[in-house]
Amino acid sequence: MRFPPSFIDEVKARLPVSEVVGRRVKLKRAGREFKGLSPFQQEKTPSFTVNDQKQFYHDFSTGKHGNIFDFVMETEGVSFPEAVERLAAMAGLPLPRNSRDDEQREQRQKSLFEVMELAAKYFEQNLASRAGAQARGYLSDRAIASSSIVEFRIGYATADRFALKEYLGSKGVPVADMIEAGLLIAGDDIPVPYDRFRDRIMIPIHDQRGRLVGFGGRALRKDVQPKYLNSPETPIFHKGSVVFNFHRARQPAHEANSVVAVEGYMDAIAVYQVGIKAVVATMGTAFTEEQIATLWRLSPEPVVCFDSDRAGVAAAYRSVDRILPLLRVGKTFRFVFMDEQKDPDDLIREKGVEAFRTVLSGSLPLWDVLWQRETDGQDVRTPDKQAALEQRLYALVRTIQDQAVNTAFFRTSRMQLANLFWQVNRGPSRNHKEAGSKFVRNELRIRGEDQRSGLQKVILGMLVEYPNLLEDKQDSVERLHFPEEFDGFLTSLFRLLVTDAKLSVADIWTKLKPKFYETLQTVHGEAGDGKQRGHRLFERFPILSRDPPPDFVSACLDHFIRILHWHQLEDDIQGARLDAGEGDESAVARLLNLVREGHAEQEGISAEGVALSEWAEDIIRIWAPQGGTMHLAA
């Protein structure tokens, strides 16, 4: 129903905001305004204000604000037309007259509502009669309490093809009305219309105002399909907009600030009768925009239950796609997947309501379900597959119309993609403090210390053992981060090049300042006690004792430098993760770029490691030490 602006203004003029709000909130005057405790959440210090002059309320604790119509919709879970009708009644204003067509349509709908009421009473009588014995037995087996049968007006449609038709006819209902209400099956190829519902448990379905608009029928015989049969689309029943049990759940949902949505009406009844009154059912349909909006009128974060089997998970995933574009600040969903392929009804009958509450407590945020859908079973070990996942996830996030939520989802996407790629890059079985190099694992003996520290000592030792490489490697080595004692040693080592272009190992040992002797001893090793000069380096990197080719030595040094650079990237990633976690947008983008760079470096390190391992195997196979020189191995 449409209301002219003048009528809306008249309602607002007759009802001060403080009068409407005062029915639910205890208000105290504070100057020109009123103050009270928030009706939207529990608090001890009043943060809720009302200003009659501005016809406005504002809740500082939740950010909610609006006029009298907004307040009624928020606190009572009604639509705008319903809020207008309630407030108009409160103000003593008659509703404006509709057009002739509107009046005729409303009168027609009123007639159909009356037909549905007559049908419901008939089904209730059947259930209580001798004909309903089997149906009552079924309900008893499902542990549906007698009080629930009465409250939900559960009934029974007999197997007779014309029983309801004849009953309604005896009450003066035209056959055309029965057909329009969806109670009879009719068509050009059907000479005589007959009852749609036969030999079924009948569950009335109501609209948000509590008017009976349709039925759900559960077959008693196992061989009858479909097991559940709903009313067809009619002038008063639109399956895509109806949420079963809304009118009963509305008040409990607002009091609890939560609502549970299950798939079937039998599940909803089972949950309701054990004390969880804020429960509704979607009647097995995929979520529609109208149903999503309806659920948000009950709670800002409805909890939706799905089976944990393949069909249930697929249904949840489809729901995510429907919900995403409609998300906005303070409006989202949580998801529950029932364990052991049990419905809520089954779980409650077998293990009690607390078992169901435990399942609800493990509900997942919508983002977690979306992430699970997009990443489960996905191989993202290669850059192209990572790019595909990233593109797919961003495309989904772009469907979110609310800019604030859209931005938050993009930020979370980038963060989790970066973390995922980082973890994949490191590998599940590898030590997370080490780069994955086959060569390092096979040829270096640094197991008593971490990879980074061990490689730093090997690099410094090699620069001492092969001073001819100092100038060539200076730029790449100086970009590495060394501990303070090693950093000073390295600086002095490069300074020797300035004074002596043809630096030898002996020169280094004699010309470096005495304070670096301990470092020299650690990374290289002085001759003595039967040990050759450089013995510490050879212990860490045994293949060097075989006097390998210079180009092999140079390649090994480059490989080790590259691994230390990867370690520094890991440090940068950790720092970016901390910054990104604090909401720094630039840090999130930087994090993803660093992870990509780290992944590329790891791929390169892995490939290099394999190649160097094969090279080392050739050196060991071909060259063997004999009498201080290298000879072809036998």
C-alpha positions in Angstrom: 0.0 0.0 0.0 1.3 3.5 -0.9 0.9 6.4 1.5 0.8 10.0 0.4 3.6 12.2 1.9 1.0 14.4 3.5 -0.4 11.4 5.5 3.1 10.4 6.6 3.8 14.0 7.8 0.5 14.0 9.7 1.4 10.9 11.6 4.8 12.3 12.5 3.2 15.6 13.6 0.7 13.8 15.9 3.2 11.5 17.5 6.3 12.9 19.3 9.3 10.6 19.0 9.5 10.5 22.7 6.0 9.1 23.0 6.7 6.3 20.5 10.1 5.4 21.9 8.8 5.8 25.5 6.7 2.6 25.0 9.9 0.6 24.9 12.6 2.8 26.5 12.6 4.6 29.8 13.5 8.1 28.9 14.7 11.0 31.1 14.7 14.6 30.0 18.2 16.1 29.5 17.7 19.7 28.3 15.9 19.8 25.0 16.4 16.1 24.5 15.6 12.8 26.2 18.1 10.1 27.2 17.8 6.4 27.8 19.5 3.0 27.5 19.9 1.6 24.1 17.0 -0.6 23.0 19.3 -2.3 20.4 21.9 -3.7 22.8 22.7 -4.0 26.5 24.5 -1.1 28.2 24.9 0.5 31.6 25.4 4.1 30.6 22.6 5.8 28.5 23.7 6.5 25.0 20.3 6.7 23.3 18.9 10.2 22.6 15.6 11.5 21.4 14.8 15.0 20.0 11.2 15.8 19.5 11.9 19.1 17.7 14.0 17.3 15.1 11.6 14.3 15.1 14.7 12.1 15.4 16.4 9.5 17.6 20.1 8.5 17.7 21.8 5.6 19.4 25.5 6.3 19.9 26.3 2.8 20.9 25.2 1.2 17.6 25.0 4.2 15.3 21.3 3.5 14.5 19.1 6.6 14.0 15.9 7.7 12.3 12.3 8.7 12.8 9.3 7.1 14.4 8.7 4.7 11.5 12.4 3.6 11.5 12.1 2.9 15.3 9.0 0.7 14.9 10.6 -1.2 12.0 13.8 -1.7 13.9 12.3 -2.8 17.2 9.2 -4.7 16.0 10.6 -6.2 12.8 7.8 -4.9 10.6 7.7 -3.5 7.1 7.2 0.2 6.4 3.5 -0.2 5.5 3.0 -2.1 8.8 4.8 0.5 10.8 2.6 3.2 9.2 -0.5 1.3 10.0 0.5 0.8 13.6 1.5 4.4 14.2 -1.6 5.7 12.4 -3.8 3.6 14.7 -1.8 5.0 17.7 -2.3 8.5 16.4 -6.0 7.9 15.8 -5.7 8.5 12.0 -7.8 6.5 9.5 -5.7 5.0 6.7 -6.1 6.8 3.4 -8.5 5.2 0.9 -7.0 3.2 -1.9 -7.9 3.4 -5.6 -10.8 1.4 -6.8 -8.4 -1.2 -8.3 -6.5 -1.4 -5.0 -9.7 -1.9 -3.0 -10.9 -4.6 -5.4 -7.6 -6.4 -5.1 -7.6 -6.1 -1.3 -11.2 -7.4 -1.2 -10.2 -10.3 -3.4 -7.2 -11.2 -1.2 -9.5 -10.9 1.9 -11.7 -13.5 0.3 -8.8 -15.8 -0.3 -7.5 -15.4 3.3 -11.0 -16.5 4.4 -10.9 -19.6 2.1 -7.5 -20.5 3.5 -8.8 -20.2 7.1 -11.7 -22.5 6.3 -9.3 -25.0 4.8 -7.0 -24.9 7.9 -9.9 -25.6 10.2 -11.0 -28.5 8.0 -7.5 -30.0 8.1 -7.3 -29.5 11.9 -10.6 -31.4 12.3 -9.3 -34.2 10.2 -6.2 -34.6 12.3 -8.3 -34.9 15.4 -10.7 -37.4 13.9 -10.4 -41.1 13.4 -9.1 -40.5 9.8 -6.1 -38.7 11.3 -4.9 -41.6 13.4 -1.9 -42.4 11.2 -1.0 -38.7 10.9 -1.1 -38.3 14.7 1.2 -41.4 15.0 3.6 -39.8 12.6 3.7 -36.6 14.5 4.2 -38.5 17.7 7.2 -40.4 16.2 8.6 -37.0 15.2 8.2 -35.9 18.9 5.9 -33.0 17.9 4.2 -32.0 21.1 0.4 -31.6 21.3 0.9 -28.0 22.3 2.9 -27.5 19.1 0.2 -29.1 17.0 -2.3 -26.7 18.4 0.0 -23.6 18.2 1.1 -24.3 14.6 -2.4 -25.5 13.6 -1.1 -28.7 12.1 -3.7 -30.7 10.3 -4.3 -33.6 7.9 -5.5 -33.9 4.4 -7.2 -37.2 3.7 -6.5 -39.4 0.7 -9.9 -38.6 -0.9 -9.5 -36.6 -4.1 -12.5 -34.4 -3.5 -12.8 -34.2 0.3 -11.6 -30.6 0.7 -13.4 -29.4 -2.4 -16.7 -30.8 -1.1 -16.2 -29.3 2.4 -15.4 -25.8 1.1 -18.3 -26.1 -1.4 -20.6 -26.9 1.6 -19.4 -23.6 3.1 -20.4 -21.6 0.0 -16.8 -21.3 -1.4 -16.8 -21.1 -5.2 -14.6 -23.6 -7.0 -12.9 -20.7 -8.7 -11.8 -19.4 -5.3 -10.5 -22.8 -4.3 -8.4 -22.9 -7.5 -7.1 -19.4 -7.1 -6.1 -20.1 -3.5 -4.0 -23.1 -4.7 -6.1 -25.7 -3.0 -7.3 -27.5 -6.1 -5.5 -28.8 -9.2 -7.2 -27.6 -12.3 -6.4 -27.1 -16.0 -7.7 -27.4 -19.5 -6.8 -31.1 -19.6 -8.4 -31.8 -16.2 -12.2 -32.1 -16.6 -12.9 -32.0 -12.8 -10.6 -30.1 -10.5 -9.5 -32.1 -7.5 -7.7 -31.6 -4.1 -4.1 -30.6 -4.4 -3.2 -32.0 -1.0 -4.0 -35.7 -0.3 -2.9 -38.0 2.5 -0.5 -35.4 3.9 0.3 -33.7 7.2 -0.7 -30.1 6.6 1.2 -27.2 8.0 -0.2 -23.7 7.6 2.1 -21.0 6.3 1.6 -17.4 7.3 2.8 -14.1 6.0 4.6 -11.5 8.2 1.3 -10.2 9.6 0.2 -13.7 10.6 -2.3 -14.2 7.9 -2.6 -17.7 6.5 -1.4 -17.7 2.9 -0.5 -21.2 2.0 0.2 -24.8 3.2 3.1 -27.2 3.3 2.1 -30.8 3.0 4.3 -33.7 4.2 3.5 -37.1 2.5 2.7 -39.9 4.9 3.7 -42.7 2.5 7.4 -43.1 1.7 6.8 -43.9 -2.0 4.9 -40.6 -2.6 6.8 -37.8 -4.3 7.4 -35.0 -3.6 7.9 -35.7 0.1 7.1 -32.0 0.8 4.5 -30.2 -1.3 4.0 -26.4 -0.9 1.1 -24.3 -2.2 1.6 -22.9 -5.7 2.1 -19.2 -6.4 -1.2 -17.4 -5.7 -2.3 -13.8 -5.3 -1.5 -14.1 -1.6 1.3 -16.7 -1.5 4.7 -15.9 -3.1 7.1 -18.6 -2.0 10.2 -16.5 -2.7 9.1 -13.8 -0.3 7.7 -15.9 2.6 9.7 -17.0 5.6 7.9 -19.7 7.6 7.2 -18.8 11.2 8.2 -15.1 10.8 5.2 -13.8 12.7 5.9 -16.0 15.8 9.7 -15.5 15.7 9.6 -11.7 15.3 9.4 -10.7 19.0 11.7 -13.4 20.3 14.2 -12.5 17.6 14.2 -8.9 18.5 14.6 -9.7 22.2 17.5 -12.1 21.5 18.9 -10.0 18.7 19.3 -13.2 16.8 17.4 -15.6 14.6 18.0 -19.2 13.4 16.9 -20.1 9.8 16.5 -23.8 9.1 15.5 -25.5 5.8 12.2 -27.1 6.5 9.1 -26.3 8.5 9.3 -29.5 10.5 12.8 -28.5 11.6 11.5 -25.1 12.6 8.7 -26.5 14.7 11.1 -29.0 16.4 13.5 -26.1 17.3 10.7 -23.8 18.4 9.0 -26.3 20.8 12.3 -26.9 22.7 12.6 -23.2 23.6 14.4 -21.6 20.7 11.5 -19.4 19.7 13.5 -17.2 17.3 13.5 -19.7 14.5 12.2 -19.6 10.9 12.4 -21.7 7.8 13.1 -21.0 4.2 11.1 -24.0 3.1 13.9 -25.4 1.0 14.1 -22.6 -1.5 17.3 -20.9 -2.6 17.5 -17.5 -0.9 15.8 -14.7 -2.6 16.5 -11.0 -2.1 13.1 -10.6 -0.4 13.9 -13.5 2.0 17.3 -12.0 2.8 15.7 -8.6 3.6 13.1 -10.4 5.7 15.6 -12.2 7.8 17.5 -9.0 8.4 14.4 -7.5 9.8 14.6 -10.2 12.5 18.3 -9.9 13.2 21.3 -8.1 11.8 23.2 -11.4 11.6 20.8 -14.4 11.0 22.3 -17.9 11.5 21.4 -20.2 8.7 21.6 -24.0 9.1 22.6 -26.3 6.2 23.2 -30.0 6.0 26.9 -30.9 5.9 26.4 -33.2 2.9 27.3 -32.2 -0.7 23.8 -30.8 -1.4 23.8 -28.8 1.8 27.2 -27.3 1.2 26.2 -26.5 -2.4 23.0 -24.7 -1.1 25.1 -22.7 1.3 27.5 -21.7 -1.5 24.6 -20.6 -3.7 23.2 -18.5 -0.8 26.5 -16.7 -0.4 26.3 -15.5 -4.0 22.7 -14.2 -3.4 23.7 -12.4 -0.1 27.0 -10.8 -1.2 25.5 -8.0 -3.4 23.1 -7.1 -0.5 25.6 -6.9 2.3 25.9 -3.6 4.1 27.4 -2.4 7.4 25.7 -4.2 10.3 23.9 -6.7 8.1 25.4 -10.0 7.4 24.9 -13.8 7.9 26.5 -16.7 9.7 26.4 -20.3 8.6 26.0 -23.7 10.4 26.7 -27.0 8.8 24.9 -29.9 10.6 27.2 -32.7 11.6 26.7 -36.4 10.7 24.1 -35.4 8.0 21.4 -34.8 10.6 18.6 -32.3 10.4 18.1 -30.0 13.4 14.9 -32.1 14.1 16.9 -35.4 14.2 19.7 -33.9 16.3 17.3 -32.5 18.9 15.4 -35.8 19.2 18.6 -37.9 19.6 20.8 -35.6 21.7 18.7 -32.8 23.0 18.5 -29.1 22.5 21.9 -28.4 24.1 23.6 -30.4 21.3 21.9 -28.1 18.8 22.9 -25.0 20.7 26.5 -26.3 20.6 26.3 -26.6 16.8 24.9 -23.0 16.6 27.8 -21.8 18.7 30.2 -23.0 16.0 28.6 -20.9 13.3 30.9 -19.5 10.6 30.9 -15.9 9.3 29.9 -15.4 5.7 33.5 -14.5 4.7 34.8 -17.9 6.1 32.3 -19.8 4.0 33.1 -17.8 0.9 36.9 -18.3 1.4 36.3 -22.0 2.0 34.4 -22.3 -1.2 37.0 -20.6 -3.3 40.1 -22.2 -1.8 39.2 -25.7 -0.8 40.9 -28.3 -3.0 42.5 -25.5 -5.1 46.1 -25.9 -6.2 47.7 -22.5 -6.0 51.4 -23.5 -6.1 52.0 -21.7 -9.4 51.7 -17.9 -10.1 49.1 -18.4 -12.8 46.8 -20.3 -10.5 47.3 -17.8 -7.8 46.4 -15.0 -10.2 43.2 -17.0 -11.2 42.1 -17.4 -7.6 42.8 -13.7 -6.9 40.8 -12.6 -10.0 37.9 -14.9 -9.1 37.8 -13.7 -5.5 38.0 -10.0 -6.4 35.2 -10.4 -9.0 32.9 -11.8 -6.2 33.8 -9.0 -3.8 33.1 -6.4 -6.5 29.4 -7.5 -6.5 29.1 -6.0 -3.0 27.3 -2.8 -3.5 27.9 -1.2 -0.1 31.2 0.7 -0.4 32.3 0.3 3.2 31.7 -3.4 3.2 33.2 -3.7 -0.3 36.4 -2.0 0.9 36.6 -4.2 4.0 36.1 -7.4 2.0 38.8 -6.4 -0.5 41.2 -5.7 2.4 40.4 -9.1 4.0 40.8 -10.8 0.6 44.2 -9.3 0.0 45.3 -10.2 3.5 44.2 -13.8 3.3 45.5 -14.3 -0.2 48.8 -13.0 0.9 48.9 -15.4 3.8 47.7 -18.3 1.7 50.4 -17.7 -1.0 53.0 -17.2 1.7 52.1 -20.6 3.3 52.0 -22.4 0.0 55.3 -20.8 -0.9 56.9 -22.2 2.3 55.3 -25.7 1.9 53.6 -27.9 4.5 56.6 -30.1 5.3 59.5 -27.6 5.1 60.9 -25.9 8.1 59.2 -22.5 8.0 62.5 -20.8 8.8 64.3 -22.2 5.8 64.2 -21.7 2.1 63.6 -24.9 0.1 67.0 -25.6 -1.5 68.0 -29.2 -2.3 71.6 -28.0 -2.7 71.7 -26.5 0.8 70.0 -29.6 2.3 72.5 -32.0 0.6 75.8 -30.1 0.6 75.9 -27.8 3.6 76.6 -29.0 7.2 74.9 -26.3 9.2 72.4 -28.4 11.1 73.5 -27.1 14.5 72.3 -23.6 13.7 69.5 -22.0 11.8 69.8 -21.7 8.0 70.2 -17.9 8.0 73.0 -17.8 10.5 74.8 -20.7 8.9 74.6 -19.2 5.4 75.9 -15.9 6.7 79.0 -17.7 8.0 79.4 -19.7 4.8 79.2 -16.5 2.7 81.8 -14.7 4.8 84.0 -17.7 4.9 83.9 -18.0 1.1 84.7 -14.4 0.6 87.8 -14.9 2.7 88.7 -18.2 0.9 88.1 -16.7 -2.6 89.1 -13.0 -2.3 89.0 -12.7 -6.1 85.2 -12.8 -5.8 85.0 -9.8 -3.4 84.7 -7.1 -6.0 82.3 -9.1 -8.1 79.9 -9.9 -5.2 80.3 -6.6 -3.3 77.0 -5.0 -4.4 74.8 -8.0 -3.8 76.5 -8.8 -0.5 76.2 -5.3 0.8 72.4 -5.4 0.3 72.2 -8.2 2.8 71.6 -7.7 6.6 74.2 -9.2 8.8 74.5 -9.1 12.6 76.5 -6.2 13.9 79.7 -8.2 14.5 79.6 -9.6 11.0 78.7 -6.3 9.4 81.8 -4.6 10.7 83.9 -7.5 9.6 82.5 -7.3 6.1 83.0 -3.6 5.8 86.7 -4.0 6.8 87.1 -6.8 4.3 85.8 -4.7 1.4 88.1 -1.8 2.5 91.1 -4.1 2.0 90.3 -4.1 -1.7 90.9 -0.3 -1.9 94.5 -0.7 -0.7 95.3 -4.1 -2.2 93.6 -5.1 -5.5 95.3 -8.5 -5.5 94.2 -9.6 -2.1 95.1 -13.1 -1.0 93.8 -15.3 1.8 97.1 -14.8 3.7 96.7 -11.0 3.3 93.3 -11.1 4.8 94.5 -13.0 7.9 97.5 -10.6 8.4 95.9 -7.2 7.4 92.5 -7.4 9.2 92.5 -5.7 12.6 93.0 -8.1 15.6 89.4 -7.4 16.8 88.2 -9.4 13.8 90.3 -12.5 14.5 87.5 -14.2 16.4 85.1 -13.7 13.4 87.8 -15.0 11.0 88.3 -18.0 13.2 84.5 -18.6 13.2 83.8 -18.2 9.5 87.1 -19.5 8.1 89.4 -21.1 10.6 93.2 -20.6 11.2 95.6 -23.4 10.4 97.0 -25.5 13.4 96.6 -28.7 15.3 96.8 -30.6 12.1 94.0 -28.6 10.5 94.4 -26.6 7.3 93.5 -22.9 7.0 89.8 -22.6 6.2 88.8 -25.8 8.0 85.7 -24.2 9.5 84.4 -23.2 6.1 85.2 -26.7 4.7 83.4 -28.3 7.6 80.3 -26.3 6.7 80.7 -26.7 3.0 82.7 -29.9 2.4 82.7 -29.8 -1.4 85.0 -26.8 -1.3 87.8 -29.1 -0.1 87.7 -30.8 -3.5 88.8 -27.5 -5.1 85.8 -27.2 -7.4 85.8 -25.0 -10.6 85.6 -21.2 -10.0 82.3 -20.8 -11.9 80.8 -23.4 -9.6 82.0 -21.5 -6.5 80.7 -18.3 -7.9 77.3 -19.9 -8.6 77.1 -21.3 -5.1 77.8 -17.9 -3.6 75.1 -16.3 -5.7 72.7 -19.0 -4.5 73.5 -18.4 -0.9 73.1 -14.7 -1.3 69.7 -15.2 -3.0 68.5 -17.4 0.0 69.5 -14.6 2.5 67.6 -12.1 0.3 64.6 -14.5 0.6 65.0 -14.4 4.4 64.9 -10.6 4.3 61.7 -10.8 2.2 60.2 -13.0 4.9 61.1 -10.3 7.5 59.4 -7.7 5.3 56.4 -9.9 4.9 56.0 -10.3 8.7 56.3 -6.5 9.1 53.7 -5.9 6.4 51.4 -8.4 8.0 51.5 -6.5 11.3 50.8 -3.2 9.5 48.1 -4.7 7.4 46.4 -6.2 10.5 46.1 -2.6 11.9 44.1 -1.6 8.8 46.9 0.1 6.8 45.5 -0.1 3.2 48.9 0.5 1.6 50.4 -2.2 3.8 47.9 -4.7 2.6 48.8 -4.1 -1.1 52.5 -4.1 -0.1 52.0 -7.4 1.7 50.5 -9.1 -1.4 53.3 -7.8 -3.6 56.0 -9.0 -1.2 54.3 -12.4 -1.0 54.3 -12.6 -4.8 58.0 -11.6 -4.9 58.8 -14.1 -2.1 57.0 -16.9 -4.1 59.0 -16.1 -7.2 62.2 -16.1 -5.3 61.4 -19.4 -3.7 60.6 -20.9 -7.1 64.0 -19.6 -8.4 65.8 -20.9 -5.3 64.3 -24.3 -5.7 65.2 -24.6 -9.4 68.7 -23.3 -8.7 69.1 -25.8 -5.9 68.3 -28.7 -8.1 70.7 -27.6 -10.8 73.5 -27.0 -8.3 72.9 -30.4 -6.7 73.3 -32.1 -10.1 76.5 -30.0 -10.7 77.9 -31.0 -7.3 77.2 -34.7 -8.0 79.1 -34.4 -11.3 82.1 -32.8 -9.4 82.1 -35.5 -6.8 81.8 -38.2 -9.4 84.5 -36.9 -11.8 87.0 -35.3 -9.5 88.6 -37.1 -6.5 91.4 -35.7 -4.2 94.7 -37.6 -4.3 97.9 -36.3 -2.8 96.6 -32.7 -2.6 95.5 -32.5 -6.2 92.3 -33.4 -8.0 92.2 -36.4 -10.4 89.5 -38.1 -12.5 87.6 -40.5 -10.2 87.8 -44.2 -11.1 
